[in-house]
């Protein structure tokens, strides 16, 4: 029995050697594999209050506009002027809306006429993340303009993600509701250029178009006299709204050297102003039309491990047209047209001498002017310079953030007296103490 077993072992070895001697080496080129995964949510320790809502939560909320999502943040007051399609402003912890900055993909949104940003013009269709920072922003690698507000709302849009065999993505959405609400939107993403060499960037684009309309003729009851007197059922008149927004983004990824984003945005709206019901009169014919268009460039260069550079540039144009065909003047008509323009340039440099120490210097230059069809309008203009120096030190149990902001303002007018010029320094210090390194431990914010 042992001889038979030994015989089979010898035959097996000879067969294996024979097979290995006869087999040639064959090379197969395997296809590339793309691995995608969601970012891991990590605990963020900051010296100020920071609240974040990701796009995954948008679908779980009964939200149509950006203001519907912002209502979930603590310490926020949303002022709604006109329901769907109406103006929406936000204030933080009792400060007015003019003290809240809104950054759209890293660059501030502005309105030099009112100082308040209408959040109703932004769609949720292409948003990735919304964050609210109460106080000085957490990130020091920002334009100096964002350090001049009591709070900052950061709105980040989606960047295209493509599969290897799918150079185009298309998403269409349709929302409807009561009182003639119709809200179609389309998001088209296109891969323009693949990365073929170190000298060629990866280029992609996205186009988002959003339309919203509503007649707003909701019912209400008019009471004639005191309780028990007659009533009538009426419908709100002249409360219709139509808005159209379009946004085009171009993304350039230079791999290890940097990236650039170019954005072109257009928004227009036309709505009725229903007014108050006075002496049972529901008649109203006032109209308001808004137009806003801007183009901006955001560029980051991180080719050096110690120094990171950021450039931001923007041009913004906005106009507002008010019509009252029942105005009590000789013409029985009133038309007011306001136009404003902004030119903006920002440079930011961050130096990283140590993995726990960061220094940044940011300088912003901004020019605004405004015109109107009014008689003897002053036609104001303003030069504004922001300079911010920031330090972030993050040892194991501490997070220290210190900053100094200088604001310089020069006002001019063609007619009348201009406002006072301003030169002001604003220091800020924040300290976070974490006694234990566990994520569940209590931290002290000073």
BELWO-V383670 format. One record per residue. N is the residue number from 0. OMEGA is omega in whole degrees, -180 to 180 (NA if undefined). Layout:
# BELWO-V383670
n:omega
N:OMEGA
N:OMEGA
This chain:
# BELWO-V383670
n:omega
0:179
1:179
2:179
3:179
4:179
5:178
6:180
7:178
8:179
9:179
10:-179
11:179
12:178
13:180
14:179
15:179
16:-180
17:180
18:-179
19:179
20:-177
21:-175
22:177
23:178
24:-179
25:179
26:177
27:176
28:-178
29:177
30:178
31:-179
32:178
33:-178
34:178
35:179
36:177
37:176
38:178
39:178
40:-179
41:178
42:-179
43:179
44:-176
45:178
46:176
47:-179
48:-180
49:178
50:-174
51:173
52:-180
53:-177
54:179
55:-178
56:-179
57:-177
58:-179
59:-175
60:174
61:-172
62:175
63:-177
64:-179
65:-179
66:178
67:179
68:-178
69:178
70:-179
71:178
72:178
73:179
74:-176
75:175
76:179
77:175
78:-175
79:-180
80:172
81:175
82:-178
83:-180
84:180
85:-178
86:178
87:176
88:-177
89:174
90:-174
91:174
92:174
93:177
94:178
95:-179
96:180
97:178
98:179
99:179
100:177
101:180
102:179
103:-175
104:172
105:-178
106:-174
107:172
108:-173
109:172
110:-174
111:180
112:-177
113:-175
114:-179
115:-178
116:178
117:-180
118:180
119:-178
120:-177
121:-179
122:176
123:-171
124:-175
125:-179
126:178
127:-174
128:175
129:180
130:179
131:178
132:178
133:-176
134:-179
135:-179
136:-179
137:-178
138:179
139:179
140:-176
141:172
142:-176
143:-178
144:-177
145:178
146:-174
147:-177
148:179
149:179
150:-177
151:172
152:180
153:179
154:-179
155:-179
156:-180
157:171
158:-175
159:173
160:-175
161:168
162:-174
163:-177
164:-177
165:-176
166:-176
167:176
168:-179
169:177
170:-179
171:-178
172:179
173:179
174:178
175:-180
176:-178
177:176
178:174
179:-180
180:177
181:-175
182:173
183:178
184:180
185:178
186:-179
187:179
188:-174
189:174
190:-174
191:-175
192:175
193:175
194:-180
195:179
196:-180
197:-178
198:-178
199:179
200:171
201:-175
202:177
203:-179
204:175
205:179
206:-180
207:178
208:-177
209:179
210:-180
211:175
212:178
213:178
214:174
215:-176
216:-179
217:-177
218:174
219:-176
220:174
221:180
222:180
223:179
224:-177
225:178
226:-178
227:177
228:-176
229:178
230:176
231:178
232:-179
233:175
234:-179
235:-179
236:177
237:179
238:179
239:-180
240:175
241:179
242:177
243:177
244:178
245:-178
246:178
247:179
248:172
249:-177
250:177
251:179
252:-179
253:178
254:-174
255:-175
256:-179
257:179
258:-178
259:179
260:176
261:-176
262:175
263:-172
264:178
265:-180
266:173
267:179
268:177
269:-173
270:174
271:177
272:-171
273:-180
274:-178
275:175
276:-177
277:-179
278:175
279:179
280:-179
281:-176
282:176
283:-180
284:179
285:-180
286:179
287:179
288:180
289:176
290:180
291:178
292:176
293:173
294:-177
295:179
296:179
297:-176
298:178
299:176
300:180
301:179
302:177
303:-180
304:-177
305:-175
306:177
307:-176
308:-180
309:178
310:177
311:177
312:-176
313:169
314:-176
315:175
316:179
317:177
318:180
319:-176
320:-179
321:-179
322:174
323:-178
324:180
325:-178
326:-175
327:172
328:-177
329:-179
330:-176
331:-179
332:178
333:177
334:177
335:-180
336:179
337:179
338:179
339:-180
340:178
341:174
342:-170
343:178
344:-177
345:175
346:-180
347:177
348:176
349:-179
350:-177
351:-180
352:-178
353:-177
354:179
355:-178
356:178
357:177
358:180
359:176
360:-176
361:179
362:-179
363:175
364:-174
365:177
366:180
367:170
368:-175
369:178
370:-179
371:179
372:-180
373:177
374:179
375:176
376:-172
377:-178
378:-177
379:173
380:-175
381:168
382:-179
383:177
384:174
385:175
386:-176
387:174
388:-173
389:177
390:175
391:179
392:-172
393:171
394:-171
395:-173
396:-176
397:167
398:-178
399:177
400:179
401:-178
402:176
403:-178
404:173
405:179
406:177
407:-176
408:175
409:-177
410:178
411:173
412:175
413:178
414:178
415:-178
416:178
417:177
418:-178
419:173
420:-174
421:170
422:-169
423:175
424:-179
425:177
426:178
427:179
428:176
429:-177
430:177
431:-180
432:178
433:-176
434:180
435:-178
436:178
437:-179
438:-177
439:-177
440:-179
441:178
442:180
443:-179
444:-178
445:NA
